[in-house]
Amino acid sequence: MEYTALGRTGIKVSVAGLGCGGPSRLGMRNDPQSANHAVALIKQAIDLGVNFLDTAQNYGTEAVVGKAIAGVPRDRLVLSTKKTLPGEDHADAEGEVAKGLEQSLKLMGTDYVDVYHLHGVEPKDEEFARNRLMPAMRRLKEQGKIRFIGVTEGFVVDSRHKVLQDGLTEDLWDVVMVGFSLLNPSARKTVFPLTQAKGTGVLNMFAVRRALSQPERLKEMCAELVANGKIGKGALDAEDPLGFLLKDTDATTIPEAAYRFCRHEPGNHVVLFGTGNPDHLKENVAAILKPPLPPAALARLESIFGKLDHLTGN
Ligand SMILES: NC(=O)c1ccc[n+]([C@@H]2O[C@H](COP(=O)([O-])OP(=O)(O)OC[C@H]3O[C@@H](n4cnc5c(N)ncnc54)[C@H](OP(=O)(O)O)[C@@H]3O)[C@@H](O)[C@H]2O)c1
């Protein structure tokens, strides 16, 4: 495994981080009874050197994280979890943040979280998050229950990163989680320059999702892009849109190419991968440790997707 500093937090993090949410939720989304399988996946990741584990109040995977890490020295792990936003009309939104953290700590069997995020902040939540929830987050940090404050963007509705751009300008957070992939590299221009200037820690979500793991979905998505005039007709082979990545580089699968694309983006610290499959887990860690894709392949990707900022890859 390779490790890096999570920006100015200075925390030493593995460049590959296990995402315990996403479409797979460690396999528990389709089979909520598969807790033992999920525990084994987390242990497999830790054995491969992954020290960064990302979960959330609403994933239902905090308890399996707790089970998997029991017995691992706490300072060898970096735990990241998230508070689901309470409604603006909640009688005690501030108290709800503290209550959520207590519940997360209990489920994970620990007395502090390394990075505690506000989960999926959308443009409509910005004022509420800044004025009501952030003071509660800062109190938890002062109390030593969280080491650093993070935010995850609501990428599906905010694929152009408005919330991150606004908050980074004000330097609101220690760590941000951003949607970034070869299909939507817009954060390169609008988010990474700000995080690099401020020293903010960066976690990368949406590296693969559906479009880059399911060939039929990719074909369908590219056909829509051509039909809508977002990409030129001749830019891609309609039957095998990203086939050139496997022909012209040493990547053996599209998910591998997609994770490598993200891993080597300057300013990116941890590439999160989500899976319920132990073979995929092994492949993904290996992919994230491989060298960058060759410049010609990167240039071709840039010419096709470089100007797009609306895709999520779902
Ligand atoms: N707003 C937020 O806070 C937010 C939103 C999204 C994600 N996240 C975090 O980011 C993490 C990463 O996102 P993600 O889970 O969507 O991860 P991802 O790595 O972008 O995509 C995961 C999807 O790709 C598939 N996949 C993974 N590796 C594969 C491989 N080698 N071959 C084929 N298919 C593969 C998985 O299915 P299999 O199970 O079959 O492998 C799963 O459906 C999440 O787990 C979560 O912790 C946060």
PDBQT file of the ligand as one rigid body, heavy atoms in Angstrom, charges set to zero:
ROOT
HETATM    1  N1  LIG A 401     -22.427  11.878  -0.829  1.00  0.00    +0.000 N 
HETATM    2  C1  LIG A 401     -21.721  10.934  -0.237  1.00  0.00    +0.000 C 
HETATM    3  O1  LIG A 401     -21.379  11.093   0.900  1.00  0.00    +0.000 OA
HETATM    4  C2  LIG A 401     -21.283   9.712  -0.976  1.00  0.00    +0.000 A 
HETATM    5  C3  LIG A 401     -21.913   9.356  -2.173  1.00  0.00    +0.000 A 
HETATM    6  C4  LIG A 401     -21.423   8.256  -2.845  1.00  0.00    +0.000 A 
HETATM    7  C5  LIG A 401     -20.364   7.533  -2.345  1.00  0.00    +0.000 A 
HETATM    8  N2  LIG A 401     -19.783   7.882  -1.156  1.00  0.00    +0.000 N 
HETATM    9  C6  LIG A 401     -18.683   7.113  -0.571  1.00  0.00    +0.000 C 
HETATM   10  O2  LIG A 401     -17.776   6.786  -1.604  1.00  0.00    +0.000 OA
HETATM   11  C7  LIG A 401     -17.600   5.377  -1.627  1.00  0.00    +0.000 C 
HETATM   12  C8  LIG A 401     -17.231   4.948  -3.024  1.00  0.00    +0.000 C 
HETATM   13  O3  LIG A 401     -18.340   5.119  -3.883  1.00  0.00    +0.000 OA
HETATM   14  P1  LIG A 401     -19.013   3.882  -4.566  1.00  0.00    +0.000 P 
HETATM   15  O4  LIG A 401     -19.293   2.874  -3.496  1.00  0.00    +0.000 OA
HETATM   16  O5  LIG A 401     -20.110   4.306  -5.431  1.00  0.00    +0.000 OA
HETATM   17  O6  LIG A 401     -17.785   3.319  -5.365  1.00  0.00    +0.000 OA
HETATM   18  P2  LIG A 401     -17.367   3.117  -6.863  1.00  0.00    +0.000 P 
HETATM   19  O7  LIG A 401     -16.102   2.445  -6.673  1.00  0.00    +0.000 OA
HETATM   20  O8  LIG A 401     -17.426   4.352  -7.679  1.00  0.00    +0.000 OA
HETATM   21  O9  LIG A 401     -18.496   2.168  -7.507  1.00  0.00    +0.000 OA
HETATM   22  C9  LIG A 401     -18.897   1.012  -6.898  1.00  0.00    +0.000 C 
HETATM   23  C10 LIG A 401     -19.680   0.179  -7.912  1.00  0.00    +0.000 C 
HETATM   24  O10 LIG A 401     -18.778  -0.371  -8.861  1.00  0.00    +0.000 OA
HETATM   25  C11 LIG A 401     -18.776  -1.796  -8.793  1.00  0.00    +0.000 C 
HETATM   26  N3  LIG A 401     -17.384  -2.244  -8.822  1.00  0.00    +0.000 N 
HETATM   27  C12 LIG A 401     -16.407  -1.902  -7.944  1.00  0.00    +0.000 A 
HETATM   28  N4  LIG A 401     -15.244  -2.489  -8.293  1.00  0.00    +0.000 NA
HETATM   29  C13 LIG A 401     -15.485  -3.219  -9.409  1.00  0.00    +0.000 A 
HETATM   30  C14 LIG A 401     -14.676  -4.048 -10.236  1.00  0.00    +0.000 A 
HETATM   31  N5  LIG A 401     -13.386  -4.230  -9.962  1.00  0.00    +0.000 N 
HETATM   32  N6  LIG A 401     -15.256  -4.637 -11.302  1.00  0.00    +0.000 NA
HETATM   33  C15 LIG A 401     -16.556  -4.439 -11.581  1.00  0.00    +0.000 A 
HETATM   34  N7  LIG A 401     -17.379  -3.676 -10.827  1.00  0.00    +0.000 NA
HETATM   35  C16 LIG A 401     -16.859  -3.061  -9.749  1.00  0.00    +0.000 A 
HETATM   36  C17 LIG A 401     -19.422  -2.164  -7.475  1.00  0.00    +0.000 C 
HETATM   37  O11 LIG A 401     -20.112  -3.412  -7.598  1.00  0.00    +0.000 OA
HETATM   38  P3  LIG A 401     -19.573  -4.748  -6.859  1.00  0.00    +0.000 P 
HETATM   39  O12 LIG A 401     -20.141  -4.730  -5.491  1.00  0.00    +0.000 OA
HETATM   40  O13 LIG A 401     -20.114  -5.819  -7.736  1.00  0.00    +0.000 OA
HETATM   41  O14 LIG A 401     -18.075  -4.699  -6.880  1.00  0.00    +0.000 OA
HETATM   42  C18 LIG A 401     -20.368  -1.000  -7.248  1.00  0.00    +0.000 C 
HETATM   43  O15 LIG A 401     -21.592  -1.208  -7.919  1.00  0.00    +0.000 OA
HETATM   44  C19 LIG A 401     -18.928   4.842  -1.091  1.00  0.00    +0.000 C 
HETATM   45  O16 LIG A 401     -18.847   3.496  -0.715  1.00  0.00    +0.000 OA
HETATM   46  C20 LIG A 401     -19.143   5.798   0.034  1.00  0.00    +0.000 C 
HETATM   47  O17 LIG A 401     -18.320   5.424   1.132  1.00  0.00    +0.000 OA
HETATM   48  C21 LIG A 401     -20.234   8.973  -0.478  1.00  0.00    +0.000 A 
ENDROOT
TORSDOF 0
